Amino acid sequence: MTKKQCPILTTTQILILAAAAAAAAAISRPLAPPPASDDLVFADQRLAIVYPVIQRFKALITSDPFNVTASWIGSDICNYKGFYCESPPDNGSALALASIDFNGFRLSAPTLDEFLDQLPDIALFHANSNDFSGTISPDIANLPYLYELDISNNRLSGPFPPAILAMDGLSFLDLRFNAFSGSVPPELFTRASLDALFLNNNHFTAALPDCSGASAGDNHIIYLTLANNKFSGDIPGAALSRNLSELLLLNNMFSGCLPHDIGKLESAVVIDAGNNRLTGHLPYSLGCLRRLEILNLAGNLLYGRVPERVCRLENLANLSLSDNYLTGFGQACWRLIKNGVLDLTGNCVPGLPLQRPVDECVEFFTDFPLRRRCWNIPAHASFPCWFL
């Protein structure tokens, strides 16, 4: 009987097998956890406190296409990508995590809870254009320095975060392009600290509160964007802050008459309330908005003449009144039409090209319930703007 020979391995084969075994062992071993904060030396105790908060959030991230989190290691938090440190207001000699800018990082995580609400010195949190979901923790009300919150263009949901109402220093709030729903608290529009409020492209519903009588002196909002929701009812007095520069209400279900008080928006540069259900005459008080550059009221149920004083506004660059039921205009408006500033297509103006069919106009004015009638001074009337 022939004795079976054991195979003889070459040196190269042995090295290959050894490398494969080492690789298999490495795969089978669990990844080592990040160093405990006790093993690291931080520039300030405030940074040591937020280190585990950051590491827990890092573990939740399911997608990081730009490898941002690769820099989130070690004790030098101030050099983590997206993290910025400064001295906190209560201690000029200390160093703390003061702001976060995740804009455009496209990070994915199922929640911001136990992260944002656990950063005690945070002043600015910007996380535009990521893929964060879940709701907003009520514990954000405990962040004493937070004054800018931008969580727009994510997949956050739930009702309007009520904790925001307890944040006295908040001046900038951006919730755009999420899936928030339900009503908006009336108190939001009367906050003295709030300069910019962006709520567009969510699922907010119901009527907005009319708080103007009690809060006209408290409302300091400069930028108010409520577009592309399902708000309904009258345009609220709470929106009529004299400080408003931009008012965007387009693509909602606002109805009723444009308020005469809209003429008190003396700082307004842009007003867009297109594609709603607004009716009545154009308020002559619009002619008091001397800084106005863009006015869009297209796609509503407005009727009557276009006030000449509106067409005489010196800074007006775009006046869109198309797809209403307007019936006339004067010489100043005619000049704007010829210059391409005023769009009156799709109305009921006799002799003007590109108007609605006559039978459509007749039907509108014949079937005209009382609720569409708005008290207003005639469009050609003179009225002192200082009276507003």
Buried (B, 14 or more C-beta within 10 A) or exposed (E): EEEEEEEEEEEEEEEEEEEEEEEEEEEEEEEEEBEEBEEBEBBBEBBBBBBEBBBEBBEBBEEBEEEBBEEBEBBBBBEBBBBBBBBBEEEEEBBBBBBBBBBEBEBBBEBBBEBBBBBBBBBBBBBBBBBBBBBBBBEBBBBBBBBBBBBBBBBBBEBBBEBBBEBEEBBBBBBBBBEBBEBBBBBBBBBEEBBBBBBBBBEBBEBBBBBBEEBBEBBBBBBBBBBBBEBBBBBBBBBBBBBBBBBBBBBBBBBBBBBBBBBBBBBBBBBBBBBBBBBBBBBBBBBBBEBBBBBBBBBBBBBBBBBBBBBBBEEBEBBBBBBBBBBBBBEBBBEBBEEEBBBBBBBBBEEBEEBBEEEEBEEBEEEBEEEBEBEBBEBEEEBEBEEB
